[in-house]
């Protein structure tokens, strides 16, 4: 994948996360906060915990930092997949957000 293709796909993922946060706040009482600085989004929860999603352009990856650990995702042409487990990024983001918020939260690709 070219750098341009990576950035297009990565920016689309970040935009989907931001839209997901807005949708969650409209539909639930989760009251999550998201803040974007460049290629990084920090999602903060009511209990003070955070998820951090960060673009890693040189590696063409998206990284997710959560209480349970750090995860690296590469695009396979269809989806962002964990480099170790093959699990899909938005599914993992939903699982981690649910754990940290203490209620079911769902994120999806745009």
C-alpha positions in Angstrom: 0.0 0.0 0.0 1.3 3.5 -0.8 1.7 6.1 1.9 -1.3 8.0 0.4 -3.5 4.9 0.5 -2.4 4.3 4.1 -3.2 7.9 5.1 -6.6 7.8 3.4 -7.6 4.5 5.2 -6.1 5.6 8.5 -7.9 9.0 8.4 -11.1 7.3 7.6 -10.7 5.1 10.7 -10.0 8.1 12.9 -13.1 9.9 11.5 -15.2 6.8 12.2 -13.9 6.8 15.8 -14.9 10.5 16.2 -18.4 9.8 14.7 -18.7 6.8 16.9 -18.0 8.8 20.0 -20.6 11.4 19.0 -23.2 8.6 18.3 -22.4 6.9 21.6 -22.9 10.2 23.5 -26.2 10.9 21.8 -27.6 7.3 22.3 -26.2 6.5 25.8 -25.3 8.0 29.1 -21.7 6.9 28.8 -20.4 10.5 28.6 -17.2 9.7 26.8 -14.9 12.5 25.7 -12.7 12.3 22.6 -9.8 14.6 21.8 -7.9 14.5 18.5 -4.4 15.9 18.1 -2.9 15.2 14.6 -2.9 11.4 14.1 -3.9 10.6 17.7 -7.3 10.3 19.4 -7.7 10.0 23.2 -11.0 8.7 24.4 -11.6 9.4 28.1 -14.2 7.7 30.2 -16.1 8.9 33.3 -13.9 6.7 35.6 -10.7 8.5 34.4 -9.5 5.7 32.2 -8.5 6.3 28.6 -8.1 4.6 25.2 -5.5 6.0 22.9 -5.5 5.4 19.1 -2.4 6.5 17.3 -1.3 6.4 13.7 2.1 4.9 13.0 2.8 6.2 9.5 6.3 4.7 9.0 4.9 1.2 9.8 1.6 1.8 8.1 -0.2 0.7 11.3 -2.8 2.0 13.8 -2.0 1.4 17.4 -4.5 1.1 20.3 -3.4 1.5 23.9 -5.9 0.2 26.5 -5.8 -1.0 30.1 -5.4 -4.5 28.8 -2.4 -3.7 26.7 -1.2 -2.4 23.4 -2.4 -3.5 20.0 -1.0 -3.0 16.5 -3.2 -3.1 13.4 -2.3 -3.3 9.6 -4.8 -2.9 6.8 -5.2 -6.1 4.7 -7.1 -4.4 1.9 -10.5 -4.9 3.6 -10.0 -4.1 7.3 -7.5 -3.2 10.0 -6.3 -6.4 11.6 -4.3 -7.1 14.7 -0.7 -8.1 13.7 -0.7 -10.9 16.3 -4.2 -12.2 16.6 -5.8 -11.2 13.3 -8.8 -9.6 15.2 -10.5 -6.6 13.6 -9.7 -3.1 15.0 -13.3 -1.8 15.5 -14.4 -5.0 17.2 -11.4 -4.7 19.6 -12.0 -1.0 20.1 -15.7 -1.8 21.0 -14.6 -4.5 23.4 -12.0 -2.3 25.2 -14.4 0.7 25.3 -17.1 -1.5 26.8 -14.7 -2.8 29.5 -13.5 0.7 30.4 -17.0 2.3 30.3 -18.7 -0.5 32.2 -21.5 -0.6 29.7 -21.9 -1.9 26.1 -20.4 0.5 23.5 -20.0 -0.1 19.8 -17.7 1.4 17.2 -17.7 0.5 13.5 -15.9 1.5 10.3 -17.6 4.2 8.3 
